[in-house]
């Protein structure tokens, strides 16, 4: 496959129109059509449904599957050719779940940014299962996740753990020793599934099917919801709670019968090359300074 054919394919996916794609790429429609045919013949897949005399085209099911491959091909091609004009530097690709990026990992990132020689830092936010896949495919050097998933190609190491606490705008008087789960009204809860072990603890105390509960998938939604209703409450890692208290008038309460602590794991590929091993050593050195 030629990169020009890939770029033509991606332009057609964006526009679904031969003339618009030709205009974007400063090519004639006949060239676009001819190069598309060459690409389809090379890979043995019909990518578009198109009729003679019509400018609009439709992506085939196989063409939809090919979009992701073409995007990766284009990215890799441009990265390879950019090496000619880039001065030598260390490139780090780190993945993490959302709630760690703004709390524990923030000072870690700040140290990497100040590292000499300069580093090119790429941070990817995703879920724990997706981060495992990215490490397995060598698309990130290191991942920070909240659960261990069995994988023959991944090494998982515990980085730190922290307690779970309650945050709310409500003022629970005479609760200096902490809250018991029975003190909390379940239909005012904002729930985030922190881990399977957390949910086992959670469902022991509260009916998982109770009405009124709000379920979210990011910590930012928890804070935004809490500040709009003083009756709402949520259980979050202590670092998340302390971060929220810096900018909002919330109350933090310990639990007298708490859930399991949240544990963060660092994941790396079991078979890294020499360059990745050097990156991991640098990352480990800065982690030791923080944790």
C-alpha positions in Angstrom: 0.0 0.0 0.0 1.2 3.5 -0.8 0.6 6.3 1.7 -1.0 8.5 -0.9 -3.7 5.8 -1.4 -4.3 5.6 2.3 -4.7 9.4 2.6 -7.2 9.3 -0.3 -9.2 6.6 1.4 -9.3 8.6 4.7 -10.3 11.8 2.8 -13.2 9.8 1.2 -14.2 8.5 4.6 -14.4 12.1 5.9 -16.3 13.5 3.0 -18.2 10.6 1.4 -17.8 12.6 -1.8 -15.4 12.2 -4.6 -15.3 15.9 -5.6 -14.9 17.1 -2.0 -12.0 14.6 -1.4 -10.4 15.7 -4.6 -10.7 19.4 -3.5 -9.1 18.7 -0.1 -6.2 16.8 -1.6 -5.8 19.1 -4.7 -6.2 16.1 -7.1 -8.6 15.5 -9.9 -11.6 13.2 -9.4 -10.3 10.8 -12.0 -7.0 10.4 -10.0 -9.0 9.9 -6.8 -11.1 7.2 -8.4 -8.1 5.5 -10.1 -6.0 5.4 -6.9 -9.0 4.1 -4.9 -9.3 1.2 -7.4 -5.6 0.5 -7.1 -5.9 0.4 -3.3 -8.9 -2.0 -3.4 -7.0 -4.3 -5.9 -3.9 -4.3 -3.7 -5.7 -5.4 -0.5 -8.4 -7.4 -2.2 -11.3 -5.6 -0.4 -14.1 -3.5 -1.8 -14.0 -0.4 0.4 -16.8 1.8 -1.1 -20.1 1.3 -2.9 -20.1 3.8 -5.8 -22.2 4.1 -8.9 -21.1 5.6 -12.3 -21.9 9.3 -12.5 -22.6 9.7 -8.8 -20.2 11.8 -6.7 -21.5 10.5 -3.3 -20.2 7.1 -2.1 -20.9 4.7 0.8 -18.4 2.8 2.9 -18.8 -0.9 2.8 -18.8 -3.0 6.1 -15.2 -4.1 5.3 -14.3 -0.5 4.5 -15.5 0.5 8.0 -13.2 -2.1 9.5 -10.3 -0.8 7.3 -10.7 2.8 8.7 -8.9 2.0 11.9 -6.1 0.2 10.1 -5.7 3.1 7.7 -5.6 5.7 10.5 -2.8 3.7 12.3 -0.9 3.3 9.0 -1.1 7.0 8.4 0.0 7.9 11.9 3.0 5.5 11.8 4.1 6.7 8.3 4.1 10.3 9.5 5.9 9.4 12.7 8.6 7.5 10.8 9.2 10.4 8.4 9.2 13.0 11.1 12.3 11.3 12.6 14.4 12.9 9.9 13.7 16.4 11.2 13.5 15.8 14.9 16.4 16.1 17.3 17.2 13.1 19.5 14.9 13.0 22.5 13.3 10.5 24.9 9.6 9.8 24.1 7.4 8.4 26.9 3.9 7.1 26.4 2.0 6.6 29.6 -1.6 5.5 30.1 -3.7 5.9 33.2 -7.3 5.9 34.5 -8.9 9.3 34.8 -9.0 9.6 38.6 -5.2 9.1 38.9 -4.2 11.7 36.4 -5.4 14.6 38.5 -4.3 13.3 41.9 -1.3 11.0 42.6 0.2 11.1 39.1 0.2 14.9 38.7 3.5 15.5 40.5 5.0 12.5 38.7 4.1 14.0 35.3 5.6 17.4 36.5 8.9 15.7 37.3 9.0 14.0 33.8 8.3 17.4 32.1 11.3 18.9 33.9 13.6 16.0 33.1 16.8 16.7 31.3 17.3 15.9 28.5 13.8 17.0 27.4 11.2 14.3 27.1 8.3 14.0 24.7 5.5 13.0 27.0 2.2 11.4 25.8 -0.5 10.8 28.3 -3.5 8.6 27.4 -6.6 8.3 29.7 -8.6 5.1 29.4 -10.1 2.3 31.4 -8.1 -0.4 33.1 -9.0 -3.1 30.6 -8.2 -0.9 27.6 -4.8 0.1 29.2 -3.9 -3.6 29.4 -4.6 -3.9 25.7 -2.5 -0.9 24.9 0.5 -2.3 26.8 0.1 -5.7 25.2 0.2 -4.0 21.7 3.2 -1.9 22.7 1.2 1.3 22.1 2.1 2.6 25.6 5.3 2.1 27.6 3.6 2.0 31.1 0.0 1.9 32.3 -1.4 2.8 35.7 -4.6 0.8 36.5 -6.9 0.0 39.3 -7.3 -3.7 38.9 -5.2 -6.8 38.0 -6.2 -8.7 34.9 -4.6 -12.0 34.1 -2.3 -11.7 31.1 0.7 -13.8 30.0 2.4 -10.7 28.4 1.9 -8.2 31.3 3.8 -7.6 34.5 1.7 -6.0 37.2 3.2 -4.3 40.3 1.4 -2.6 43.1 2.3 1.1 43.3 0.3 2.4 46.2 -3.1 2.0 48.0 -5.3 4.5 49.8 -8.5 4.5 51.8 -12.0 5.2 50.5 -14.0 8.1 52.2 -17.3 9.8 51.9 -17.6 13.3 50.4 -20.8 15.4 50.6 -22.1 18.9 51.2 -24.2 17.6 54.0 -23.0 18.2 57.6 -23.3 15.0 59.7 -23.1 16.4 63.2 -21.7 14.3 66.0 -20.0 12.0 63.6 -16.4 12.9 64.6 -15.5 9.2 64.8 -16.7 8.6 61.2 -19.8 7.5 59.4 -21.2 4.0 59.3 -22.7 2.8 56.0 -26.1 2.7 57.7 -25.9 6.5 58.2 -26.1 7.1 54.5 -29.3 7.3 52.5 -28.7 5.0 49.4 -31.1 6.9 47.1 -28.9 10.0 47.5 -25.8 8.2 46.4 -23.6 9.0 43.4 -22.0 5.6 42.5 -18.8 4.9 40.6 -17.7 1.3 40.2 -14.2 1.5 41.5 -13.4 -2.2 41.4 -15.1 -5.6 41.7 -14.1 -5.9 45.4 -15.5 -2.4 46.1 -18.8 -3.4 44.5 -19.0 -6.6 46.6 -18.6 -4.4 49.7 -21.1 -1.8 48.4 -23.8 -4.3 47.5 -23.5 -5.9 51.0 -24.7 -2.6 52.5 -27.1 -1.2 49.9 -29.5 -2.7 47.4 -27.9 -2.5 44.0 -31.3 -1.9 42.3 -32.5 0.9 44.6 -34.2 3.8 42.7 -32.8 7.4 42.8 -29.2 6.5 42.8 -27.0 8.2 40.2 -24.3 6.1 38.4 -21.3 7.8 36.8 -18.1 6.8 35.1 -15.7 9.6 35.9 -14.8 11.5 39.1 -15.4 14.9 37.5 -19.1 14.0 37.3 -19.2 13.1 41.0 -18.0 16.5 42.1 -20.2 18.4 39.7 -23.3 16.5 40.9 -22.4 16.9 44.6 -22.2 20.7 44.5 -25.6 21.0 42.9 -27.5 19.0 45.6 -26.4 19.1 49.3 -28.2 15.8 50.0 -26.0 13.8 47.6 -23.0 11.8 48.8 -20.4 9.6 47.2 -17.6 7.3 48.3 -14.3 8.1 46.6 -10.5 7.5 47.1 -9.1 9.9 49.7 -6.8 11.6 47.1 -9.9 12.4 45.0 -11.7 13.8 48.0 -8.8 16.0 49.0 -8.4 17.3 45.5 -12.1 18.2 45.4 -12.0 20.0 48.7 -9.4 22.4 47.3 -11.9 24.0 45.0 -15.4 23.1 46.5 -17.1 23.5 49.9 -17.4 19.7 50.6 -17.1 17.7 53.7 -15.0 14.6 54.1 -15.9 11.7 56.4 -14.0 8.5 57.2 -16.1 5.2 57.3 -16.1 3.1 60.4 -16.7 0.0 58.3 -14.8 1.0 55.1 -14.5 -0.8 51.8 -11.2 -2.3 50.7 -8.6 0.3 49.9 -8.2 1.4 46.3 -5.0 -0.1 44.9 -3.1 1.3 41.9 -1.0 -1.1 39.8 1.8 -0.2 37.4 1.7 -2.5 34.3 4.4 -3.1 31.8 5.1 -5.5 29.0 6.8 -8.7 30.0 9.1 -8.6 27.0 10.2 -5.0 26.4 12.9 -4.0 24.0 16.1 -2.2 25.2 14.7 1.3 24.6 11.5 0.6 26.5 13.5 -0.9 29.4 15.4 2.4 29.6 12.1 4.3 29.7 10.8 2.1 32.5 13.9 2.6 34.5 13.5 6.4 34.3 9.8 6.1 35.2 10.6 3.9 38.2 13.2 6.4 39.5 10.7 9.2 39.6 8.0 7.0 41.1 10.4 6.1 44.0 10.6 9.9 44.8 6.8 10.2 45.0 5.6 7.0 46.5 
